[in-house]
Amino acid sequence: MATQTRTETIYNFNAGPAILPRPVLEQVQAELLDYHGTGLSILEASHRGREYEEINREAEERLKRLLGVGNDYRVLFVQGGASQQFGMIPMNFLAEGAVADYIVTGSWSEKALEEASKIGQTHVAASTKDSGYRRVPSPAQLELSPDSAYVHICSNETISGTQWQRYPDVGDRRLVADMGSDILSRPLDGSQFALIYAGAQKNMGSAGVTAVITRTDWLEQAPTNLPTMLRYATFAKNDSLYNTPPVFAVYVMNLTLQWLESQGLDAIEQRNRQKAALIYDAVDDSGGYYRGHAEPQSRSMMNVTFRLPDEEQEKRFVAEATAAGFVGLKGHRTVGGIRVSLYNAMDVDGPTQLAEFMAEFARTNG
Ligand SMILES: *Cc1c(COP(=O)(O)O)cnc(C)c1O
């Protein structure tokens, strides 16, 4: 079989599944047929074997280190995506008679709220829907319930392109965050959260596994009559090995976490800021040709969203960008426009080149 090699650089701005660090892909390729001298691929090995157990343990330890949480937390590897977490969280933690607060800043937090409302009582503590999801709420806008079971936020709204710059102060309530699209994009004190969850496929690996980082003392409060696989305690008790885990996804995640540790989250954040600034500057310096969606103080570092004067030009922008090697720029199907996703694995070259393309496109079409 002939291998095809591309000569032209492709810049991957896909929103998810998304770009992976090149060294991770190369390592996967190098050890795919023979994992660490075992003569077997990791894809063929037992999940009860020494090799996989080591991967499983390393991935948990790495994620805890990166999030700065100690032994009062567990990392669980769950399937079903972040979308399944929307239901699992209230199933485990929203008891009858209790209320959960949801701060609604976009499509993903809307979905989380919708699922929780099927399970129990919810309260919208703030919503920025009226602003077209252009920002996160100010502290003064929060109306938290006096005694909520937890407060749910979406750290970065992937579709509209807004991000919490400072997490809300929820007092001694439990804070739960969907970090699907910005986990490990900046240093973070994980201990301010009772639970964090994220699908690996945007910022820390491939599709197929969702990491749930949660306080251990919370787990035992969940009802015992839940289906086994919908109960977090099952995963904690069995080191996420109650049933067959998504071994390949956890393996890729472990390598990606290793890469993130080698970079350091301070450097990752600095680079992420630099990347986002390149695109926001291209928007702001276009004399109004590009119109940014998010309000400046809520702008996402991960997903830069903007419009062109009309849909016709947006289509042409995407087509010409794709032809020039910039892929994945079409906005989410529900909102249209352009979305530039700049996850951890993207280096500065991508947005540097894209910013130049944007300036040239505005010059010739504006
Ligand atoms: C992508 C995404 C999801 C959905 O994740 P799935 O793994 O596809 O279920 C949820 N929340 C956020 C913030 C996302 O970016």
The ligand as an SDF file (V2000), in Angstrom:
LIG
                    3D

 15 15  0  0  0  0  0  0  0  0999 V2000
  -18.3450   19.2500   22.5190 C   0  0  0  0  0  0  0  0  0  0  0  0
  -18.9620   19.6820   23.7880 C   0  0  0  0  0  0  0  0  0  0  0  0
  -19.9150   18.9080   24.4560 C   0  0  0  0  0  0  0  0  0  0  0  0
  -20.4440   17.6160   23.8910 C   0  0  0  0  0  0  0  0  0  0  0  0
  -19.5300   16.6160   24.0170 O   0  0  0  0  0  0  0  0  0  0  0  0
  -19.8560   15.1320   23.4910 P   0  0  0  0  0  0  0  0  0  0  0  0
  -18.6230   14.4060   23.9300 O   0  0  0  0  0  0  0  0  0  0  0  0
  -20.0300   15.2130   22.0130 O   0  0  0  0  0  0  0  0  0  0  0  0
  -21.0800   14.6700   24.1740 O   0  0  0  0  0  0  0  0  0  0  0  0
  -20.4000   19.3690   25.6600 C   0  0  0  0  0  0  0  0  0  0  0  0
  -19.9740   20.5190   26.1960 N   0  0  0  0  0  0  0  0  0  0  0  0
  -19.0620   21.2890   25.5840 C   0  0  0  0  0  0  0  0  0  0  0  0
  -18.6280   22.5610   26.2130 C   0  0  0  0  0  0  0  0  0  0  0  0
  -18.5270   20.8920   24.3630 C   0  0  0  0  0  0  0  0  0  0  0  0
  -17.6120   21.6630   23.7530 O   0  0  0  0  0  0  0  0  0  0  0  0
  1  2  1  0
  2  3  1  0
  2 14  2  0
  3  4  1  0
  3 10  2  0
  4  5  1  0
  5  6  1  0
  6  7  2  0
  6  8  1  0
  6  9  1  0
 10 11  1  0
 11 12  2  0
 12 13  1  0
 12 14  1  0
 14 15  1  0
M  END
$$$$
